Amino acid sequence: MSPDDFVLALRALDAPVFLDDHGIPSLLGVEFTATTSDGRNVLVTQLSPALNGQVTDPDAFVRTIERGGYQGAGITESGQLYFLELPPRGVSLAQRLATAGPVPASELLAIARATTGALAGAPPHGVITPAAVYVAGDGSVSLRWPAMALALRAAGVDVATLATALDAALYLAPEVLGGGPFDTRTDIFALGVTLYTALTGRPPFGGRTTATMMAVVLADDGAPATSATGLLTAALLRAFEQEPADRWRDMEQFRDALAPPRAGAPRLPAEPASAARRGCAGTAGIFIGGGLVLWAVAQYIS
């Protein structure tokens, strides 16, 4: 529908929304800054034709969005879906990477702790990428588009379209790409890949080889396990394991793995027992072929 028709549809609502601009392209469609009739500033996103065209159950989209903490959602008479949200505070990790490059380990560790804390005990977020994690000047973290992926899936949008629209293919857990549901462990995978990307400037390329190379690329010479780099390395290696059972059990456990150990308290294992059993022979080979691994890393980062 045309922007003018969309404006009229919004103003016909019980709580009218007045668009303040002509909209700009966003990951999900066209995003407008707007003001409600009671003076609140909001963002209104009109879903893109690619997403809107796949929706077979618009009511399911609206119901899921309304449970996700948004300011509202709706369907125009022509079938156009839109949603309202509060403007995010701060700068996204994607913006930070584009303007300043990778985030130092000490700074990212604080961001990781705040993000896992914000997600602990919460319903599944769905899709977590550097574009969705916002960091404010006071260090607080917020995640944009909570439950959006769940709402789109419930409305009939397929995973491939969803991954393309949200630029999230590299951040979706293997089981989601295979058609499985979003849950806490798929969030842990996505957050692990997001934090790895923020730390290194590039997403991991998948598989156990990633874990091997990451351990070499990230670890400082002689870095203690309690350093920012050491804590992040151990926590992230387990976060984006390919098998859900091998990841952290929940966000609370992920958050605890990012905290310095208390005196006398045992550390959570970075490697799950099942992965350790699978990798015994491979680990021996890694140590024996350490020179080859270092050479491969040098080729990878050059």
TORDRENKE-789442 format. One record per residue (C-alpha): x, y, z. Coordinates in nm, 4 decimals, padded with zeros to 6 digits. Last residue first. Example, Ala and Ser with C-alpha at 12.3 -4.5 7.8 and 13.67 -1.06 7.14 Angstrom:
! TORDRENKE-789442
node c1:01.3670 c2:-00.1060 c3:00.7140 .
node c1:01.2300 c2:-00.4500 c3:00.7800 .
***
This chain:
! TORDRENKE-789442
node c1:04.5509 c2:-01.3059 c3:00.6819 .
node c1:04.3211 c2:-01.4374 c3:00.9555 .
node c1:04.2519 c2:-01.7743 c3:00.7949 .
node c1:04.6042 c2:-01.8360 c3:00.6609 .
node c1:04.7530 c2:-01.7664 c3:01.0038 .
node c1:04.4908 c2:-01.9901 c3:01.1599 .
node c1:04.5831 c2:-02.2725 c3:00.9253 .
node c1:04.9513 c2:-02.2342 c3:01.0154 .
node c1:04.8666 c2:-02.2417 c3:01.3846 .
node c1:04.6644 c2:-02.5578 c3:01.3323 .
node c1:04.9469 c2:-02.7222 c3:01.1394 .
node c1:05.1958 c2:-02.6440 c3:01.4155 .
node c1:04.9647 c2:-02.7924 c3:01.6730 .
node c1:04.9505 c2:-03.1264 c3:01.4897 .
node c1:05.0249 c2:-03.3419 c3:01.7908 .
node c1:04.8032 c2:-03.1297 c3:02.0117 .
node c1:04.5221 c2:-03.1348 c3:01.7596 .
node c1:04.5564 c2:-03.5089 c3:01.7030 .
node c1:04.5195 c2:-03.5756 c3:02.0721 .
node c1:04.2113 c2:-03.3569 c3:02.0751 .
node c1:04.0620 c2:-03.5453 c3:01.7815 .
node c1:04.0924 c2:-03.8759 c3:01.9608 .
node c1:03.9186 c2:-03.7422 c3:02.2676 .
node c1:03.6645 c2:-03.5330 c3:02.0713 .
node c1:03.3504 c2:-03.7390 c3:02.0955 .
node c1:03.4007 c2:-03.8010 c3:02.4673 .
node c1:03.4683 c2:-03.4321 c3:02.5291 .
node c1:03.1641 c2:-03.3373 c3:02.3252 .
node c1:02.9432 c2:-03.5622 c3:02.5378 .
node c1:03.0933 c2:-03.4273 c3:02.8586 .
node c1:03.0338 c2:-03.0664 c3:02.7667 .
node c1:03.3443 c2:-02.8526 c3:02.7045 .
node c1:03.3752 c2:-02.5216 c3:02.8866 .
node c1:03.3248 c2:-02.7011 c3:03.2173 .
node c1:03.1764 c2:-02.4777 c3:03.4878 .
node c1:03.4562 c2:-02.3699 c3:03.7195 .
node c1:03.4736 c2:-02.5138 c3:04.0695 .
node c1:03.4345 c2:-02.2731 c3:04.3649 .
node c1:03.7302 c2:-02.2372 c3:04.6033 .
node c1:03.7508 c2:-01.8613 c3:04.5608 .
node c1:03.4659 c2:-01.7472 c3:04.3408 .
node c1:03.5108 c2:-01.7966 c3:03.9685 .
node c1:03.5177 c2:-01.4861 c3:03.7483 .
node c1:03.1814 c2:-01.4467 c3:03.5703 .
node c1:03.1187 c2:-01.5361 c3:03.2057 .
node c1:03.0341 c2:-01.8999 c3:03.2839 .
node c1:02.7663 c2:-01.7741 c3:03.5253 .
node c1:02.5946 c2:-01.5894 c3:03.2387 .
node c1:02.5857 c2:-01.9053 c3:03.0240 .
node c1:02.4452 c2:-02.1012 c3:03.3212 .
node c1:02.1750 c2:-01.8385 c3:03.3708 .
node c1:02.1060 c2:-01.8309 c3:02.9989 .
node c1:02.0174 c2:-02.2013 c3:02.9956 .
node c1:02.1753 c2:-02.5463 c3:02.9653 .
node c1:02.4924 c2:-02.4177 c3:02.8003 .
node c1:02.5482 c2:-02.5934 c3:02.4694 .
node c1:02.6231 c2:-02.9637 c3:02.4153 .
node c1:02.2577 c2:-03.0717 c3:02.4296 .
node c1:02.1758 c2:-02.8311 c3:02.1451 .
node c1:02.4264 c2:-03.0042 c3:01.9102 .
node c1:02.6255 c2:-02.7698 c3:01.6844 .
node c1:02.8100 c2:-02.6045 c3:01.9735 .
node c1:02.7633 c2:-02.2306 c3:01.9578 .
node c1:02.7563 c2:-02.1531 c3:02.3301 .
node c1:03.0305 c2:-02.4008 c3:02.4258 .
node c1:03.3115 c2:-02.2199 c3:02.2512 .
node c1:03.1587 c2:-01.8889 c3:02.3554 .
node c1:03.1960 c2:-01.9483 c3:02.7286 .
node c1:03.5571 c2:-02.0717 c3:02.7169 .
node c1:03.6747 c2:-01.7937 c3:02.4851 .
node c1:03.4876 c2:-01.5221 c3:02.6725 .
node c1:03.6313 c2:-01.6186 c3:03.0089 .
node c1:03.9861 c2:-01.6442 c3:02.8711 .
node c1:03.9669 c2:-01.3142 c3:02.6857 .
node c1:03.8313 c2:-01.1286 c3:02.9878 .
node c1:04.0925 c2:-01.2880 c3:03.2134 .
node c1:03.9915 c2:-01.5625 c3:03.4612 .
node c1:04.1199 c2:-01.8464 c3:03.2414 .
node c1:04.4637 c2:-01.6896 c3:03.2526 .
node c1:04.6134 c2:-01.5630 c3:02.9256 .
node c1:04.9531 c2:-01.7339 c3:02.8754 .
node c1:04.9849 c2:-01.6063 c3:02.5224 .
node c1:04.6511 c2:-01.4380 c3:02.4542 .
node c1:04.3688 c2:-01.6696 c3:02.3497 .
node c1:04.1380 c2:-01.5418 c3:02.0785 .
node c1:04.2902 c2:-01.6828 c3:01.7604 .
node c1:04.4068 c2:-02.0116 c3:01.9120 .
node c1:04.0826 c2:-02.1045 c3:02.0890 .
node c1:03.8892 c2:-01.9742 c3:01.7905 .
node c1:04.0768 c2:-02.2086 c3:01.5598 .
node c1:03.9793 c2:-02.5184 c3:01.7515 .
node c1:03.6211 c2:-02.4058 c3:01.8107 .
node c1:03.5757 c2:-02.3178 c3:01.4459 .
node c1:03.7077 c2:-02.6578 c3:01.3403 .
node c1:03.4266 c2:-02.8108 c3:01.5498 .
node c1:03.1734 c2:-02.6913 c3:01.2943 .
node c1:03.0826 c2:-02.3524 c3:01.1592 .
node c1:03.2349 c2:-02.0562 c3:00.9789 .
node c1:03.2489 c2:-01.8241 c3:01.2774 .
node c1:03.1184 c2:-01.4720 c3:01.2189 .
node c1:03.3663 c2:-01.1922 c3:01.1482 .
node c1:03.4900 c2:-00.8844 c3:01.3339 .
node c1:03.6634 c2:-01.0900 c3:01.6037 .
node c1:03.4937 c2:-00.9797 c3:01.9244 .
node c1:03.1631 c2:-00.8602 c3:01.7810 .
node c1:03.1387 c2:-01.1702 c3:01.5609 .
node c1:03.2085 c2:-01.4001 c3:01.8577 .
node c1:02.9415 c2:-01.2123 c3:02.0557 .
node c1:02.6838 c2:-01.2642 c3:01.7813 .
node c1:02.7794 c2:-01.6317 c3:01.7344 .
node c1:02.7327 c2:-01.6954 c3:02.1066 .
node c1:02.4080 c2:-01.4983 c3:02.1106 .
node c1:02.2676 c2:-01.7064 c3:01.8261 .
node c1:02.3677 c2:-02.0376 c3:01.9888 .
node c1:02.2286 c2:-01.9315 c3:02.3275 .
node c1:01.9038 c2:-01.8202 c3:02.1622 .
node c1:01.8772 c2:-02.1639 c3:01.9956 .
node c1:01.9284 c2:-02.3108 c3:02.3411 .
node c1:01.6484 c2:-02.1037 c3:02.4920 .
node c1:01.3948 c2:-02.2047 c3:02.2289 .
node c1:01.3100 c2:-02.1500 c3:01.8624 .
node c1:01.1393 c2:-02.4441 c3:01.6978 .
node c1:01.2834 c2:-02.6905 c3:01.4449 .
node c1:01.2663 c2:-02.6499 c3:01.0666 .
node c1:01.6176 c2:-02.7622 c3:00.9737 .
node c1:01.7466 c2:-02.4061 c3:00.9866 .
node c1:01.6131 c2:-02.3995 c3:01.3424 .
node c1:01.8034 c2:-02.7198 c3:01.4300 .
node c1:02.1256 c2:-02.5777 c3:01.2854 .
node c1:02.1054 c2:-02.2694 c3:01.5100 .
node c1:02.0360 c2:-01.9402 c3:01.3345 .
node c1:02.3113 c2:-01.6798 c3:01.3495 .
node c1:02.4728 c2:-01.7299 c3:01.0088 .
node c1:02.1339 c2:-01.7092 c3:00.8316 .
node c1:02.0348 c2:-01.3956 c3:01.0215 .
node c1:02.0195 c2:-01.1134 c3:00.7703 .
node c1:01.6738 c2:-01.0480 c3:00.9208 .
node c1:01.4930 c2:-01.0695 c3:00.5871 .
node c1:01.7158 c2:-01.3500 c3:00.4571 .
node c1:01.6772 c2:-01.5683 c3:00.7651 .
node c1:01.3009 c2:-01.5130 c3:00.7713 .
node c1:01.2659 c2:-01.5971 c3:00.4037 .
node c1:01.4619 c2:-01.9200 c3:00.4529 .
node c1:01.2743 c2:-02.0064 c3:00.7723 .
node c1:00.9290 c2:-01.9909 c3:00.6148 .
node c1:00.6713 c2:-01.7242 c3:00.7000 .
node c1:00.3389 c2:-01.8790 c3:00.8098 .
node c1:00.2079 c2:-01.6410 c3:01.0753 .
node c1:00.3512 c2:-01.8524 c3:01.3576 .
node c1:00.6940 c2:-01.8290 c3:01.1912 .
node c1:00.6600 c2:-01.4506 c3:01.1684 .
node c1:00.5556 c2:-01.4234 c3:01.5310 .
node c1:00.8378 c2:-01.6496 c3:01.6530 .
node c1:01.0927 c2:-01.4490 c3:01.4549 .
node c1:00.9588 c2:-01.1259 c3:01.6029 .
node c1:00.9604 c2:-01.2659 c3:01.9573 .
node c1:01.1919 c2:-00.9842 c3:02.0721 .
node c1:01.2707 c2:-00.7382 c3:01.7897 .
node c1:01.5441 c2:-00.5350 c3:01.9575 .
node c1:01.7535 c2:-00.6501 c3:02.2470 .
node c1:01.8540 c2:-00.4097 c3:02.5203 .
node c1:02.1844 c2:-00.3650 c3:02.6997 .
node c1:02.2853 c2:-00.1234 c3:02.9735 .
node c1:02.6423 c2:00.0061 c3:02.9618 .
node c1:02.5563 c2:00.3619 c3:03.0663 .
node c1:02.6090 c2:00.4862 c3:02.7107 .
node c1:02.3564 c2:00.2371 c3:02.5761 .
node c1:02.4330 c2:-00.0962 c3:02.4083 .
node c1:02.1919 c2:-00.2360 c3:02.1510 .
node c1:02.1826 c2:-00.6017 c3:02.0418 .
node c1:01.9524 c2:-00.6651 c3:01.7417 .
node c1:02.1869 c2:-00.5688 c3:01.4571 .
node c1:02.4644 c2:-00.7874 c3:01.6027 .
node c1:02.2255 c2:-01.0829 c3:01.5663 .
node c1:01.9744 c2:-01.2528 c3:01.7958 .
node c1:01.6729 c2:-01.4164 c3:01.6326 .
node c1:01.4060 c2:-01.5882 c3:01.8383 .
node c1:01.3858 c2:-01.4158 c3:02.1767 .
node c1:01.2773 c2:-01.7269 c3:02.3647 .
node c1:01.0785 c2:-01.6388 c3:02.6775 .
node c1:01.2783 c2:-01.4689 c3:02.9550 .
node c1:01.4388 c2:-01.6463 c3:03.2524 .
node c1:01.7829 c2:-01.5111 c3:03.1706 .
node c1:01.7671 c2:-01.2937 c3:02.8573 .
node c1:01.8579 c2:-00.9639 c3:03.0260 .
node c1:02.1289 c2:-01.1362 c3:03.2314 .
node c1:02.2742 c2:-01.3004 c3:02.9201 .
node c1:02.2879 c2:-00.9554 c3:02.7621 .
node c1:02.4427 c2:-00.7798 c3:03.0627 .
node c1:02.7105 c2:-01.0478 c3:03.1022 .
node c1:02.7919 c2:-01.0386 c3:02.7320 .
node c1:02.8144 c2:-00.6579 c3:02.7310 .
node c1:03.0521 c2:-00.6661 c3:03.0282 .
node c1:03.2638 c2:-00.9284 c3:02.8490 .
node c1:03.2536 c2:-00.7187 c3:02.5331 .
node c1:03.4267 c2:-00.4288 c3:02.7051 .
node c1:03.7110 c2:-00.6425 c3:02.8411 .
node c1:03.7410 c2:-00.8343 c3:02.5135 .
node c1:03.7766 c2:-00.5254 c3:02.2958 .
node c1:03.4905 c2:-00.4772 c3:02.0443 .
node c1:03.5774 c2:-00.5351 c3:01.6800 .
node c1:03.5706 c2:-00.2408 c3:01.4369 .
node c1:03.4873 c2:00.1214 c3:01.5114 .
node c1:03.2269 c2:00.2310 c3:01.2567 .
node c1:03.0878 c2:-00.0890 c3:01.1050 .
node c1:03.1456 c2:-00.2993 c3:01.4167 .
node c1:02.9699 c2:-00.0431 c3:01.6363 .
node c1:02.6766 c2:-00.0206 c3:01.3983 .
node c1:02.6385 c2:-00.3997 c3:01.4052 .
node c1:02.6766 c2:-00.4010 c3:01.7840 .
node c1:02.3773 c2:-00.1695 c3:01.7963 .
node c1:02.4066 c2:00.1806 c3:01.9363 .
node c1:02.2254 c2:00.3324 c3:02.2317 .
node c1:01.8624 c2:00.3115 c3:02.3334 .
node c1:01.6131 c2:00.1480 c3:02.0988 .
node c1:01.3057 c2:00.3474 c3:01.9882 .
node c1:00.9885 c2:00.2041 c3:02.1475 .
node c1:00.8021 c2:-00.0393 c3:01.9274 .
node c1:00.5014 c2:-00.0406 c3:01.6968 .
node c1:00.4076 c2:-00.3160 c3:01.4527 .
node c1:00.2786 c2:-00.3405 c3:01.0980 .
node c1:00.0944 c2:-00.5899 c3:00.8790 .
node c1:-00.0623 c2:-00.4847 c3:00.5477 .
node c1:-00.3845 c2:-00.6759 c3:00.4733 .
node c1:-00.5558 c2:-00.4070 c3:00.2632 .
node c1:-00.7787 c2:-00.3085 c3:00.5551 .
node c1:-00.4677 c2:-00.2545 c3:00.7676 .
node c1:-00.3433 c2:-00.5169 c3:01.0089 .
node c1:-00.2113 c2:-00.4355 c3:01.3525 .
node c1:00.0591 c2:-00.4327 c3:01.6111 .
node c1:00.1152 c2:-00.2620 c3:01.9439 .
node c1:00.3624 c2:-00.1059 c3:02.1815 .
node c1:00.5747 c2:-00.4195 c3:02.1750 .
node c1:00.6472 c2:-00.6345 c3:02.4800 .
node c1:00.6358 c2:-00.9756 c3:02.3118 .
node c1:00.2795 c2:-01.0803 c3:02.4021 .
node c1:00.1340 c2:-00.8273 c3:02.1550 .
node c1:00.3729 c2:-00.9561 c3:01.8903 .
node c1:00.2479 c2:-01.3133 c3:01.9289 .
node c1:-00.1163 c2:-01.2104 c3:01.8980 .
node c1:-00.0499 c2:-00.9841 c3:01.5983 .
node c1:00.1414 c2:-01.2533 c3:01.4067 .
node c1:-00.1209 c2:-01.5179 c3:01.4878 .
node c1:-00.3913 c2:-01.2820 c3:01.3586 .
node c1:-00.2029 c2:-01.2450 c3:01.0317 .
node c1:-00.2282 c2:-01.6193 c3:00.9570 .
node c1:-00.1104 c2:-01.6894 c3:00.6008 .
node c1:00.1782 c2:-01.4432 c3:00.5925 .
node c1:00.4069 c2:-01.5101 c3:00.2965 .
node c1:00.3282 c2:-01.1848 c3:00.1138 .
node c1:00.3873 c2:-00.9776 c3:00.4260 .
node c1:00.7438 c2:-01.1049 c3:00.4520 .
node c1:00.8515 c2:-01.0449 c3:00.0928 .
node c1:00.6310 c2:-00.7325 c3:00.0684 .
node c1:00.8215 c2:-00.5797 c3:00.3615 .
node c1:00.6476 c2:-00.5333 c3:00.6938 .
node c1:00.5509 c2:-00.1774 c3:00.7883 .
node c1:00.7540 c2:-00.0769 c3:01.0899 .
node c1:00.6362 c2:00.1958 c3:01.3253 .
node c1:00.8894 c2:00.3416 c3:01.5671 .
node c1:00.7592 c2:00.5204 c3:01.8729 .
node c1:00.7755 c2:00.8579 c3:02.0464 .
node c1:00.4963 c2:00.9099 c3:02.2968 .
node c1:00.2856 c2:01.2275 c3:02.2810 .
node c1:-00.0601 c2:01.0992 c3:02.3827 .
node c1:-00.1815 c2:01.0828 c3:02.0217 .
node c1:00.1167 c2:00.8681 c3:01.9319 .
node c1:00.4260 c2:01.0070 c3:01.7628 .
node c1:00.6133 c2:00.8424 c3:01.4776 .
node c1:00.9502 c2:00.7496 c3:01.3339 .
node c1:00.8911 c2:00.5276 c3:01.0339 .
node c1:01.0532 c2:00.1987 c3:00.9355 .
node c1:00.9968 c2:00.0278 c3:00.6002 .
node c1:01.0430 c2:-00.3494 c3:00.5813 .
node c1:01.1935 c2:-00.5942 c3:00.8263 .
node c1:01.5635 c2:-00.5232 c3:00.7850 .
node c1:01.4970 c2:-00.1533 c3:00.7471 .
node c1:01.4293 c2:00.0828 c3:00.4564 .
node c1:01.3499 c2:00.4413 c3:00.5597 .
node c1:01.0184 c2:00.6054 c3:00.6258 .
node c1:00.8483 c2:00.9191 c3:00.4971 .
node c1:00.8853 c2:01.1049 c3:00.8260 .
node c1:00.6982 c2:01.1985 c3:01.1454 .
node c1:00.4163 c2:00.9457 c3:01.1152 .
node c1:00.1170 c2:01.0197 c3:01.3356 .
node c1:-00.0207 c2:00.7254 c3:01.5323 .
node c1:-00.3858 c2:00.7141 c3:01.6317 .
node c1:-00.5034 c2:00.5388 c3:01.9495 .
node c1:-00.8430 c2:00.4025 c3:01.8428 .
node c1:-00.7002 c2:00.3526 c3:01.4951 .
node c1:-00.8072 c2:00.5636 c3:01.1984 .
node c1:-00.4821 c2:00.7579 c3:01.2090 .
node c1:-00.2847 c2:00.4435 c3:01.1321 .
node c1:-00.4963 c2:00.3575 c3:00.8287 .
node c1:-00.4707 c2:00.7121 c3:00.6950 .
node c1:-00.0920 c2:00.7048 c3:00.7248 .
node c1:-00.0763 c2:00.3673 c3:00.5466 .
node c1:-00.2867 c2:00.5002 c3:00.2603 .
node c1:-00.0486 c2:00.7944 c3:00.2251 .
node c1:00.2557 c2:00.5643 c3:00.2340 .
node c1:00.1090 c2:00.3584 c3:-00.0537 .
node c1:00.0000 c2:00.0000 c3:00.0000 .
***
